[in-house]
Amino acid sequence: MSRDILAEPLSAGGFAPFGDVLDCAGSPDAMINQGLCGRYHDRAALDFRDGRAGISLFKAELRSFPYVLDMVERHPDGSQAFLPMSMDAFLVIVAPDNNGVPGVPRAFLTEPGQGVNIHRGTWHGVLTPLSGPGLFAVVDRIGDGPNLQEHWFQEPYRIIGP
């Protein structure tokens, strides 16, 4: 038997305990390039215990609703920013920490053009694109040593779409 979680729209306020929403909401902070480009400045706090920031490309398999969540992971040494390289929505699953294990997860559905930066040490699901091509630029920690902890749920959750 699975436990159901309804995916909610991604918002800066709802996602704040887990990370930053990356989008072009509101007015640009500055107009650049001869007034033809709006700059939305410093939208996320990259946080690395050691190492350096790097940009990698991830190509993830498409998923669909209902989505079975049986595992979450976290990265204790660095934040991770996921920037879709297409205008497709994706599912973001996060969970609060409960004394070293994940609490009850929350699921967020992005709007096309939104990305997220997940805070260092935050439990989260795997990359979950809902439509193609599933290609993302990922800004995260590059450094020596392990930076991955996984938690497998004894009873999976089922994420329900809107």
N, C-alpha and C positions, 0 to 999 in steps of 0.2 A: 504494500500500500504506500502510495506516495503522498507527500504534503504539497498542497497547491499554493503558489505565489503568483499574484497578478502583476504583470509588468506594468510599470507606471511611466508616464512621460518623463524624460530627463529634464531636470531643472537645476539651476545653480543652487538654490536653497535646499532642495531635497538631497542633492548629491554632496553638499558641503562637508559632511562628516567623513566622507570617503575620498574626496579629491576635488578637482577643478573641472568645470565644463568649459570646453574650448569651442567658442563660436564667435560670430560677429554680431551678437546682440547689442543693441544700443548704438549710440553714435561712435564713430571712430575717435580715437584719442588724438590723432593727427592726420592731416591730409598730406601725402607725399607724392613724389613723381609728377611734379607740375600740376598737383591738385587732382590727379586721375586715379589715386589709390588711397583707400582708407587704411590706416594702420591701427589695429587693435592690439595695443601694447601690453606686454608682460602678463599674459593670461594665465600662467601656471607657475607654481613654485617647484622647480626641479630640486630634488633632495637626495643627495648621495652621501653615504657614510664615508666612502672612499672611492677610488677609481675615478672615472670621468664619464661625461655624457657622450653617448653615441647614438647614431641613427641607423636602424636596421629596417629591412622590409620584411613583412610577414604576409604570406598568402594562405588564408585560412579557408577550410571547407565550409560551405554554406550549411546553415542549420535552419530549423523551422519550429513552429509552435505546434503542440506543446513540446517544450524542451526539458529533458530530464537532466537535472543537476545532481551529480553524484560526487563531485570533487571541486574544491576550491584551492587556491594557492595564494602565497604572498611572497614578497621580496623584501626581506628585512634590511637590505643595504641600499635600496634605491627605489625611487618613484618610477612609474612607467606611464608615458603618454602614448595614447593610441589615436592616430590621425588617419581617418579613412581617405584613400586616394580616389574615391568616387563619391558621388552624391547619393549614397545608399545608407539607409538606417541600419543600425546594428544593436544588439542586446548587450547591456552591461550589467553584470551581476556582482554585487559586493556584499560583505557581511562585517558587522562589528566584531571586534576581538572580545572574547569572553574568557579571560584568564588563560590565554595561549591557544584557545580553539575558537573557531568561528561561531558566532551567534546566529540568529535567524537571518538568512539572506534577504536582500532586497534586489529587485530586478528593475532596470530602467531601460526604456526604449528611446534611442536617440532620434532626432530629426535629421533629415539629410543635411550634411554639412557640419554636423557637430562631432567633436572628438572629446576625449576625456584624458585627464592626467590623474592617475590613481596614486594616492599618497603612499610613501614608503611604509611597509609593514601592514598594509590593508589587505585583508582577505578578499579575493576576487575570483570570478569564474574565468574560464578560458575565453579567448577571442571568439565571438559568436556573431559572424555576419549573417544577415537574413536574406540578402540578395547579392548578386554578383557585382564585381568579381572577387570580393573578399580580400582585397589588397590594402594593406595599411603601412604607413610609416610609423615606426615605434621609436620613441626617444627614451632610452633607459641607461642604466649603469653598465659600463664596461669595466671590468676589473677582475682581479684574481679571487679565487675562493668561491664557494657556493653561495648563491643568493636566491634560493628557492626552497620553500617549505610547502608541502601538500597536505591537505586534510581530506580524507574520504569519509563521506557520511554513511552511517550504518543504514539509514533509511533515506533514499533520495528525495529530493524536492522536484516538483513539476512546475515549470514556469508556463503560465498561460498568457497568451497574447491579448491585446485589446479587442 
